[in-house]
Structures are given as C-alpha cells and as structure tokens.
C-alpha cells in the first residue's frame, strides 16, 4: 500500500521527495488543491471515504500519517 500511495502522490507532485518529507502540510509543500486531489485518489484507489474531520495537518504531513489514516478508516468500515 505504501508504494501505491507514494506513486499516487508523485503523480500529483513529482517534485517532492515523499519518502523523506515529514512536514508536507506545515511546511506548505502541499497546498489545499494538492490535498483535494490526493483525497480523491485515495478514496478511489483504497476504497475509503475520507471525511472533512479527517482533513487535518497531522493526517497529511507525511506518508506514515496518511497510511495510518487510510488503515484507520479501513478498519472502521
């Protein structure tokens, strides 16, 4: 799942090293348009629905946080 997520994110922002970046949101690397695109891709690829209350910097600051969010939503369903 990690590799699929990184590949998806690289299609949205090929200029970012997602493996090593730990502050995607707080450092302004991803903007709101990037996050909206990413959420749509995640919803489709991983068959989850990310809710508005999940759209926090903590959930999108790095790959591990995004993976944890996806896994948590999958477990809830």
GURO-622567 format. One record per atom (N, C-alpha, C): residue number from 1; residue in one letter; x, y, z. Coordinates in nm, 4 decimals. Layout:
N
+-----+--------+----------+----------+----------+
: num : residu :        u :        v :        w :
+-----+--------+----------+----------+----------+
: NUM :      A :        X :        Y :        Z :
...
+-----+--------+----------+----------+----------+
% end
This chain:
77
+-----+--------+----------+----------+----------+
: num : residu :        u :        v :        w :
+-----+--------+----------+----------+----------+
:   1 :      X :   0.0840 :  -0.1188 :   0.0000 :
:   1 :      X :   0.0000 :   0.0000 :   0.0000 :
:   1 :      X :   0.0889 :   0.1257 :   0.0000 :
:   2 :      X :   0.2016 :   0.1196 :   0.0704 :
:   2 :      X :   0.2918 :   0.2345 :   0.0787 :
:   2 :      X :   0.3407 :   0.2763 :  -0.0600 :
:   3 :      X :   0.3854 :   0.1791 :  -0.1389 :
:   3 :      X :   0.4365 :   0.2097 :  -0.2728 :
:   3 :      X :   0.3284 :   0.2689 :  -0.3621 :
:   4 :      X :   0.2073 :   0.2167 :  -0.3510 :
:   4 :      X :   0.0959 :   0.2698 :  -0.4301 :
:   4 :      X :   0.0668 :   0.4153 :  -0.3918 :
:   5 :      X :   0.0713 :   0.4419 :  -0.2614 :
:   5 :      X :   0.0456 :   0.5782 :  -0.2147 :
:   5 :      X :   0.1539 :   0.6740 :  -0.2636 :
:   6 :      X :   0.2787 :   0.6337 :  -0.2537 :
:   6 :      X :   0.3881 :   0.7196 :  -0.2992 :
:   6 :      X :   0.3765 :   0.7461 :  -0.4489 :
:   7 :      X :   0.3479 :   0.6432 :  -0.5250 :
:   7 :      X :   0.3319 :   0.6598 :  -0.6699 :
:   7 :      X :   0.2183 :   0.7577 :  -0.7011 :
:   8 :      X :   0.1092 :   0.7442 :  -0.6288 :
:   8 :      X :  -0.0060 :   0.8329 :  -0.6475 :
:   8 :      X :   0.0328 :   0.9776 :  -0.6162 :
:   9 :      X :   0.1049 :   0.9960 :  -0.5074 :
:   9 :      X :   0.1442 :   1.1303 :  -0.4669 :
:   9 :      X :   0.2460 :   1.1903 :  -0.5638 :
:  10 :      X :   0.3331 :   1.1074 :  -0.6176 :
:  10 :      X :   0.4316 :   1.1552 :  -0.7147 :
:  10 :      X :   0.3649 :   1.1990 :  -0.8445 :
:  11 :      X :   0.2500 :   1.1424 :  -0.8781 :
:  11 :      X :   0.1771 :   1.1865 :  -0.9961 :
:  11 :      X :   0.1176 :   1.3254 :  -0.9737 :
:  12 :      X :   0.0799 :   1.3536 :  -0.8496 :
:  12 :      X :   0.0242 :   1.4848 :  -0.8170 :
:  12 :      X :   0.1351 :   1.5884 :  -0.8053 :
:  13 :      X :   0.2455 :   1.5527 :  -0.7380 :
:  13 :      X :   0.3573 :   1.6443 :  -0.7158 :
:  13 :      X :   0.4901 :   1.5709 :  -0.7390 :
:  14 :      X :   0.5328 :   1.5576 :  -0.8635 :
:  14 :      X :   0.6557 :   1.4835 :  -0.8942 :
:  14 :      X :   0.7825 :   1.5498 :  -0.8403 :
:  15 :      X :   0.7739 :   1.6733 :  -0.7975 :
:  15 :      X :   0.8912 :   1.7467 :  -0.7492 :
:  15 :      X :   0.9198 :   1.7247 :  -0.6005 :
:  16 :      X :   0.8407 :   1.6427 :  -0.5316 :
:  16 :      X :   0.8544 :   1.6252 :  -0.3865 :
:  16 :      X :   0.9072 :   1.4853 :  -0.3552 :
:  17 :      X :   1.0007 :   1.4784 :  -0.2600 :
:  17 :      X :   1.0531 :   1.3511 :  -0.2106 :
:  17 :      X :   0.9649 :   1.3060 :  -0.0938 :
:  18 :      X :   0.8597 :   1.2345 :  -0.1253 :
:  18 :      X :   0.7612 :   1.1977 :  -0.0240 :
:  18 :      X :   0.8150 :   1.1002 :   0.0796 :
:  19 :      X :   0.9130 :   1.0198 :   0.0447 :
:  19 :      X :   0.9715 :   0.9244 :   0.1397 :
:  19 :      X :   1.0384 :   0.9955 :   0.2565 :
:  20 :      X :   1.0984 :   1.1109 :   0.2316 :
:  20 :      X :   1.1803 :   1.1760 :   0.3324 :
:  20 :      X :   1.1211 :   1.3050 :   0.3887 :
:  21 :      X :   1.0095 :   1.3459 :   0.3382 :
:  21 :      X :   0.9481 :   1.4712 :   0.3845 :
:  21 :      X :   0.8541 :   1.4423 :   0.5003 :
:  22 :      X :   0.8672 :   1.5186 :   0.6085 :
:  22 :      X :   0.7861 :   1.4947 :   0.7278 :
:  22 :      X :   0.6928 :   1.6090 :   0.7637 :
:  23 :      X :   0.6883 :   1.7111 :   0.6810 :
:  23 :      X :   0.6021 :   1.8257 :   0.7115 :
:  23 :      X :   0.5377 :   1.8783 :   0.5839 :
:  24 :      X :   0.4689 :   1.7905 :   0.5141 :
:  24 :      X :   0.4087 :   1.8257 :   0.3856 :
:  24 :      X :   0.3105 :   1.9414 :   0.3966 :
:  25 :      X :   0.2349 :   1.9437 :   0.5030 :
:  25 :      X :   0.1342 :   2.0478 :   0.5209 :
:  25 :      X :   0.1927 :   2.1671 :   0.5958 :
:  26 :      X :   0.2558 :   2.1417 :   0.7085 :
:  26 :      X :   0.3045 :   2.2525 :   0.7915 :
:  26 :      X :   0.4145 :   2.3332 :   0.7232 :
:  27 :      X :   0.4896 :   2.2709 :   0.6324 :
:  27 :      X :   0.5913 :   2.3453 :   0.5566 :
:  27 :      X :   0.5372 :   2.4019 :   0.4255 :
:  28 :      X :   0.4085 :   2.3800 :   0.3980 :
:  28 :      X :   0.3474 :   2.4355 :   0.2781 :
:  28 :      X :   0.3868 :   2.3663 :   0.1490 :
:  29 :      X :   0.4354 :   2.2435 :   0.1588 :
:  29 :      X :   0.4762 :   2.1691 :   0.0393 :
:  29 :      X :   0.3527 :   2.1264 :  -0.0408 :
:  30 :      X :   0.2509 :   2.0810 :   0.0305 :
:  30 :      X :   0.1226 :   2.0500 :  -0.0333 :
:  30 :      X :   0.0248 :   2.1613 :   0.0003 :
:  31 :      X :  -0.0445 :   2.2114 :  -0.1017 :
:  31 :      X :  -0.1468 :   2.3119 :  -0.0761 :
:  31 :      X :  -0.2844 :   2.2450 :  -0.0771 :
:  32 :      X :  -0.3862 :   2.3240 :  -0.0595 :
:  32 :      X :  -0.5212 :   2.2683 :  -0.0488 :
:  32 :      X :  -0.5638 :   2.1965 :  -0.1769 :
:  33 :      X :  -0.5221 :   2.2454 :  -0.2905 :
:  33 :      X :  -0.5567 :   2.1803 :  -0.4173 :
:  33 :      X :  -0.4895 :   2.0435 :  -0.4262 :
:  34 :      X :  -0.3643 :   2.0357 :  -0.3830 :
:  34 :      X :  -0.2946 :   1.9064 :  -0.3803 :
:  34 :      X :  -0.3664 :   1.8080 :  -0.2882 :
:  35 :      X :  -0.4085 :   1.8554 :  -0.1727 :
:  35 :      X :  -0.4759 :   1.7680 :  -0.0760 :
:  35 :      X :  -0.6094 :   1.7193 :  -0.1315 :
:  36 :      X :  -0.6843 :   1.8067 :  -0.1953 :
:  36 :      X :  -0.8123 :   1.7665 :  -0.2553 :
:  36 :      X :  -0.7886 :   1.6590 :  -0.3620 :
:  37 :      X :  -0.6895 :   1.6788 :  -0.4461 :
:  37 :      X :  -0.6570 :   1.5789 :  -0.5488 :
:  37 :      X :  -0.6151 :   1.4475 :  -0.4847 :
:  38 :      X :  -0.5333 :   1.4564 :  -0.3812 :
:  38 :      X :  -0.4862 :   1.3366 :  -0.3126 :
:  38 :      X :  -0.6006 :   1.2610 :  -0.2471 :
:  39 :      X :  -0.6890 :   1.3327 :  -0.1816 :
:  39 :      X :  -0.8040 :   1.2688 :  -0.1159 :
:  39 :      X :  -0.8892 :   1.1949 :  -0.2183 :
:  40 :      X :  -0.9137 :   1.2562 :  -0.3318 :
:  40 :      X :  -0.9914 :   1.1896 :  -0.4364 :
:  40 :      X :  -0.9245 :   1.0624 :  -0.4845 :
:  41 :      X :  -0.7937 :   1.0678 :  -0.5045 :
:  41 :      X :  -0.7196 :   0.9491 :  -0.5479 :
:  41 :      X :  -0.7207 :   0.8400 :  -0.4409 :
:  42 :      X :  -0.7010 :   0.8791 :  -0.3146 :
:  42 :      X :  -0.7014 :   0.7824 :  -0.2051 :
:  42 :      X :  -0.8377 :   0.7165 :  -0.1936 :
:  43 :      X :  -0.9438 :   0.7968 :  -0.1989 :
:  43 :      X :  -1.0799 :   0.7423 :  -0.1899 :
:  43 :      X :  -1.1024 :   0.6353 :  -0.2962 :
:  44 :      X :  -1.0578 :   0.6652 :  -0.4173 :
:  44 :      X :  -1.0796 :   0.5726 :  -0.5286 :
:  44 :      X :  -0.9877 :   0.4509 :  -0.5207 :
:  45 :      X :  -0.8605 :   0.4728 :  -0.4981 :
:  45 :      X :  -0.7612 :   0.3647 :  -0.5012 :
:  45 :      X :  -0.7780 :   0.2674 :  -0.3849 :
:  46 :      X :  -0.8060 :   0.3188 :  -0.2656 :
:  46 :      X :  -0.8095 :   0.2345 :  -0.1462 :
:  46 :      X :  -0.9511 :   0.2081 :  -0.0967 :
:  47 :      X :  -1.0508 :   0.2519 :  -0.1713 :
:  47 :      X :  -1.1914 :   0.2278 :  -0.1401 :
:  47 :      X :  -1.2261 :   0.2730 :   0.0018 :
:  48 :      X :  -1.1885 :   0.3951 :   0.0325 :
:  48 :      X :  -1.2205 :   0.4558 :   0.1619 :
:  48 :      X :  -1.2864 :   0.5903 :   0.1358 :
:  49 :      X :  -1.3476 :   0.6432 :   0.2387 :
:  49 :      X :  -1.4043 :   0.7773 :   0.2282 :
:  49 :      X :  -1.3454 :   0.8632 :   0.3390 :
:  50 :      X :  -1.2623 :   0.9578 :   0.2996 :
:  50 :      X :  -1.2013 :   1.0495 :   0.3944 :
:  50 :      X :  -1.3010 :   1.1623 :   0.4208 :
:  51 :      X :  -1.3319 :   1.1815 :   0.5471 :
:  51 :      X :  -1.4306 :   1.2823 :   0.5863 :
:  51 :      X :  -1.3624 :   1.4152 :   0.6156 :
:  52 :      X :  -1.4409 :   1.5202 :   0.6164 :
:  52 :      X :  -1.3902 :   1.6551 :   0.6413 :
:  52 :      X :  -1.3127 :   1.6611 :   0.7730 :
:  53 :      X :  -1.3626 :   1.5946 :   0.8753 :
:  53 :      X :  -1.2952 :   1.5997 :   1.0054 :
:  53 :      X :  -1.1580 :   1.5309 :   1.0033 :
:  54 :      X :  -1.1316 :   1.4508 :   0.8998 :
:  54 :      X :  -1.0016 :   1.3859 :   0.8851 :
:  54 :      X :  -0.8997 :   1.4744 :   0.8138 :
:  55 :      X :  -0.9443 :   1.5862 :   0.7605 :
:  55 :      X :  -0.8566 :   1.6747 :   0.6834 :
:  55 :      X :  -0.7783 :   1.7684 :   0.7754 :
:  56 :      X :  -0.6893 :   1.7086 :   0.8533 :
:  56 :      X :  -0.6055 :   1.7853 :   0.9455 :
:  56 :      X :  -0.4595 :   1.7726 :   0.9028 :
:  57 :      X :  -0.3773 :   1.8696 :   0.9358 :
:  57 :      X :  -0.2348 :   1.8600 :   0.9015 :
:  57 :      X :  -0.1695 :   1.7328 :   0.9556 :
:  58 :      X :  -0.2080 :   1.6921 :   1.0757 :
:  58 :      X :  -0.1489 :   1.5716 :   1.1340 :
:  58 :      X :  -0.1724 :   1.4477 :   1.0484 :
:  59 :      X :  -0.2859 :   1.4411 :   0.9812 :
:  59 :      X :  -0.3178 :   1.3239 :   0.8983 :
:  59 :      X :  -0.2503 :   1.3256 :   0.7618 :
:  60 :      X :  -0.1959 :   1.4411 :   0.7206 :
:  60 :      X :  -0.1400 :   1.4525 :   0.5858 :
:  60 :      X :   0.0030 :   1.5057 :   0.5819 :
:  61 :      X :   0.0698 :   1.5143 :   0.6948 :
:  61 :      X :   0.2040 :   1.5720 :   0.6981 :
:  61 :      X :   0.3117 :   1.4818 :   0.6397 :
:  62 :      X :   0.2885 :   1.3500 :   0.6381 :
:  62 :      X :   0.3882 :   1.2586 :   0.5813 :
:  62 :      X :   0.3217 :   1.1273 :   0.5405 :
:  63 :      X :   0.3985 :   1.0456 :   0.4732 :
:  63 :      X :   0.3468 :   0.9177 :   0.4219 :
:  63 :      X :   0.2911 :   0.8312 :   0.5337 :
:  64 :      X :   0.3648 :   0.8205 :   0.6441 :
:  64 :      X :   0.3197 :   0.7342 :   0.7535 :
:  64 :      X :   0.1872 :   0.7811 :   0.8114 :
:  65 :      X :   0.1691 :   0.9116 :   0.8241 :
:  65 :      X :   0.0428 :   0.9647 :   0.8762 :
:  65 :      X :  -0.0729 :   0.9351 :   0.7811 :
:  66 :      X :  -0.0478 :   0.9488 :   0.6520 :
:  66 :      X :  -0.1533 :   0.9210 :   0.5534 :
:  66 :      X :  -0.1881 :   0.7730 :   0.5536 :
:  67 :      X :  -0.0867 :   0.6872 :   0.5605 :
:  67 :      X :  -0.1115 :   0.5432 :   0.5667 :
:  67 :      X :  -0.1908 :   0.5066 :   0.6919 :
:  68 :      X :  -0.1559 :   0.5669 :   0.8047 :
:  68 :      X :  -0.2284 :   0.5401 :   0.9291 :
:  68 :      X :  -0.3744 :   0.5821 :   0.9163 :
:  69 :      X :  -0.3986 :   0.6952 :   0.8516 :
:  69 :      X :  -0.5357 :   0.7411 :   0.8295 :
:  69 :      X :  -0.6124 :   0.6417 :   0.7438 :
:  70 :      X :  -0.5532 :   0.5981 :   0.6341 :
:  70 :      X :  -0.6192 :   0.5013 :   0.5459 :
:  70 :      X :  -0.6509 :   0.3735 :   0.6211 :
:  71 :      X :  -0.5539 :   0.3225 :   0.6955 :
:  71 :      X :  -0.5745 :   0.1979 :   0.7701 :
:  71 :      X :  -0.6830 :   0.2131 :   0.8750 :
:  72 :      X :  -0.6861 :   0.3265 :   0.9428 :
:  72 :      X :  -0.7880 :   0.3509 :   1.0452 :
:  72 :      X :  -0.9274 :   0.3524 :   0.9806 :
:  73 :      X :  -0.9398 :   0.4184 :   0.8681 :
:  73 :      X :  -1.0707 :   0.4239 :   0.8001 :
:  73 :      X :  -1.1112 :   0.2853 :   0.7507 :
:  74 :      X :  -1.0166 :   0.2093 :   0.6985 :
:  74 :      X :  -1.0480 :   0.0747 :   0.6518 :
:  74 :      X :  -1.0947 :  -0.0139 :   0.7672 :
:  75 :      X :  -1.0337 :   0.0016 :   0.8827 :
:  75 :      X :  -1.0726 :  -0.0791 :   0.9991 :
:  75 :      X :  -1.2115 :  -0.0416 :   1.0495 :
:  76 :      X :  -1.2465 :   0.0870 :   1.0367 :
:  76 :      X :  -1.3779 :   0.1328 :   1.0829 :
:  76 :      X :  -1.4909 :   0.0817 :   0.9952 :
:  77 :      X :  -1.4608 :   0.0584 :   0.8679 :
:  77 :      X :  -1.5666 :   0.0156 :   0.7740 :
:  77 :      X :  -1.6024 :  -0.1295 :   0.7889 :
+-----+--------+----------+----------+----------+
% end
